[in-house]
Amino acid sequence: MKDVCILIPTLDEAETIGEIIADFKREGFENIFVIDGNSTDSTREIAKRAGVKVKIQRGKGKGTAVRQAFELIDSEIIVMIDGDGTYSPSEVRKLLEPIYNGEADHVIGNRFAYGGAFVRLHRLGNWGLNRVFSVGYGIKLKDILSGYRAFTQVAVKRMALVKEGFEIEAEMAIESVKKGIRIKEVPITYKKRKGESKLNFVRDGSRIAYTLYVLAKTHNPVFYFGIIGFAFITIGIISGSYVVLEWLKGITRVPLTVFTSLMIISGVQFLIFGLLGDLIVTLQKETLAAMRDRDERGK
């Protein structure tokens, strides 16, 4: 499997990293790259003793580690797996098969296929984020935050990744949709993590949701501006209802009436921005598609 590099981002994974490396080697994968986020335990030492390449990342965050690793890996296919022992190296061929068959350039392991060892709150949060992704990007995926993935080198080079933290998985899915990279999900098992999770449900969940929303502005402007417009109109309706109730009592609320008008007008304007933006994006996609067709005919 010389054309495949196994990428393992780690941070204090001494309990599991040795077993993961050994399992991949039993599967026939020798090209293994551990990029470590300055672990304070023996993660790096265990990985080095196992005979794999180890690199200490620059800066902090999983996203920073992954982006740095992508710059250093030149293998045709990259398999990314978390180092916490929640994924099974024995299932790696499930992720590689769609790439070898020419079906996909980015394969995501779906942790929900067999249930998965999720805390109820995390399961609910993942479901909500996947729903937001489906609405915002028009593609139904069941697990955009999975840490077990496979990519072609071509797909990796086309992704313009900038996120530094746990938002990196969502960003990779978004970039694939925006760049026309073929995505496929495959069922995988998801085991209980050894030790405490490094993911903060509120902090990291809100960052991921914000990433999904902000990056939608150049792909689905109706979704991006529609949420803002809907929020303004909702505020206007609520304040307007109060103005009407007060007016029926013979009380005139001039400042609040002006505020209501501004909220509703602003909301409608944001909706119009979304529609105009959607028209521009559609024209851009059609132009790019026509250019690709022309280039293919020229070849």
N, C-alpha and C positions, 0 to 999 in steps of 0.2 A: 504494500500500500504506500509506495513512495510518493504518489501524487497527492496524498492526503496528509494534512497536518492537524493534529489534535491540539486545540488551544484551550488551556485551563486557566482562567483568571482566579487567583486565590487571595485570601486574607485570613490568616490564622486558621488554616485547614489541616493542621498536623494529624488530627484524628482520622482523616479520610483520604488525603492526597496519595499516600503510598498505595493504598488498595486500588484507587482509581487508575493510577499509572500501571500497576501490575495487571489489572483487568484488560486495559487496552493492549498491552503487550501480548497477552494471551490471545487476543483477537487478531493479532498480526500487525498491529500499528506501532512502529518504532519512532516515527517522527512526532514527538510530543513536545509541546512548548508551554511551559508554565510561566505566566507573567504575574508577579507577586506584588501586592499592594503594601509592602513594608510590614510583613507579618512580624509579630513579636514572639511567636512560638517557633517551633522547629520545622515549619512548612518547607522553607527553601532547602534546608539541609536534607530532609527526607527525599525531596524531589531530585536533588543533585546526586544523592547516593543511588537513586533508582536509574541514573544514567540519562536523564532528559535535560533539555536546554532550559535554563532558568534565567529570567530577566526581572530586575526590580523596576517597577513602573515609575514614570515621572509623575509628580503630583499625586492627587487623591481621586478616588472614585472608580467604580467599575467601568464607566464609559471611557474615562481617560485610559485605563488599562487596555481595553479592547481596541481602541483607536490606535494606540501605540503598537500593539501586537500586529494589527492588520498591516501597518507600515513595514514591519520586519519580516513578515511571512510571504514567501513567494511560491508556495505550493499551489497547484491547480485548484485544489478543494480544501476548504478549512471547515473543520468541525469544532464548534464551540460548546463547551460543557462546564457547568459550575463545579467548583471543587468541594462542595459540601456533602457529597455522597447521596444526594437525592435522585440522581439519574443513573441509569444502568449502562455502562459501556458495552454490554452485550447487545444492546439495541441499536448500536451505531449504524449498522447496515440498513436499518429501516430508513434512516435519514439520507444515506448515500444512494440508495436505489433510485429515487426519482431523478437525481442528478445524472447518474450513469445512464438512465433510460431516456434522457433528454426531455423530461417532463417539467423540470423546475430548475431554477438557479438559486433559490433560497428555500430551504426546507425547515419547517418549524415542528418540533416535537410537541404534540398536544397532550398536556398533562392531565386533562380532564377526561380523556377517552376511557380510562379504566377506573375512574373515581378519583384517585390521588389522595395523598395524605395531607389534606388541607385543613387548616383551622377554619371554622365556619365564617369568621369575619373576613379572612383573606379570600375565601372562595367567593363571597358576595362581592368584595371589592374587584376581584378579577373579572367577574361576570359584568359588573357595571362598566368597567373600562373597555372590555371587549365590545359591549353594546355601543358605547360612544364611538369607538373606532369604526364599527360597521356603518353607523349613520353618517359619520363625518367623511369616510373615505370610500364608501360604496362597495366594500368587499367584506364578506362575512368570514371572519376568522374566529376560532374558538379560544385561542391562547396566544395573544400577541406578546405576552411577557415571559414566555418560556425561556429558560436558560440553556436549552439543548437545541442546537441549530447546526445546519450545514449550508455552506455557501460556495459558489464558484468564485474563483479569483476575479473574474470579470464583473460579477455582481458586486463584490466588495469594493472594487475600484470605482464603480459608478455611484456608490452611496456617499453622500456628503454629510458625514456624521460629525456632530459638534457637542453632543451632550456628554456630561462628565460623570453622571451618577447612574442610578438604576433605570433612568429613562431611556437608556441606550437601546434596550430591546424594542420598546415602542417606536423609537426613532428608526430602527432598522426596518421594521414593518412599514412605517410611513414612507421611508425613502424608496422601498421596493415598489410600493403602489405608485408613487409619483414618477419614478423612473421607468415604469413598465417592466420591472424585473419579475419574472414568473415565480409565484409563491405556491407552496403546497404544504399542507399539514399532514403529519403521520401520527398515529397513536403510539404513545409511550407510557411507561409506568412512572409514577412519581412517589418516591419513598419519603418517610419521615426524616427530617434533618437531625443530625447529631449535634447537640448544642443549641445555643440561641440563634435565632435568625438575625441577620444584620439589617433586614428591611424594616423600616419604621412605617407602620401602616398609614398613619395620618400624613406625616411629612413626605414620604416618598410617593404615596398614593396621590397626593395633591399635585406633586411635581409632574407625575406621569400624566394625570388628567390635563394639566396646564399645557404640557407638551403636545398632547393630542389636539387640543383646541387651537393653540397658536399656529402650529404647522399646517392646519387645515386652510389657512387664509389663501394660500397659493394653489390649493387643489380643489377646495369646495367653498368658495366665497359665500354662497348662500347659507351654509352651515355656520361659518365664522361670524358674518355680519347679522345673520338671522337671530342668533342667540342674544346679541347686544340689542337689536331692534325689539325683540320680544320682551326683554327685560325693561326697556324704556316704556314700551306700550303698556305693560302690566302695571308699572308704577303709575302711569298716567290714568289708567282705568280705576285703580284703587283711590287715588287722590280725587279723580273726577266724581266717583261715586259719593265720596264725602261731600264734595262741593254741591252736588245735586240735592243730597239729603238736607244740607244746611239751607239751601235755597228754598226748598219746600217748607222749611220752618220760618222763612222770611229773613234769613240771615245771608248776606252776600259776602263771599270770601274772594275778594279780588286778587290778592297775591297768589292764593292757592289756585285760582282759576287760570292765571297766567302760567303758573308752574305746570299745571295739567296739560295745557295746550303745548307748551314746550316739550314735555315728555313724549306726548303722542306724535307730534310733528317730527321730533328727532328719531323716534322709533321707526316711523315710516321711511324717513330718509335712509336709515341704516339698511332697511329691507331693500330699498332701491339700489343702494351701493352693492349689496349682495347680488342682486340680479344682474347689474351691469358688470360686476366682476366675474360672474359665472359666464356671461356672454364672451368676455375677453379670454377667459381660460379655455372655453370651448373652441374659439377661433384659433387660439394658439395650438391646441392639441391637433386640430384639423390641419393646420399648416405644417406642423412637425411630421404628422403622418404622411402628408403629401410629399414632403421632402424625402422621407425615408423610402417611400415607394419609388420616387424618381431615382434615388441613389441605387436601389436594388435593380431597377430596369437598366441603369447605366452599366452596372456590372455584368 
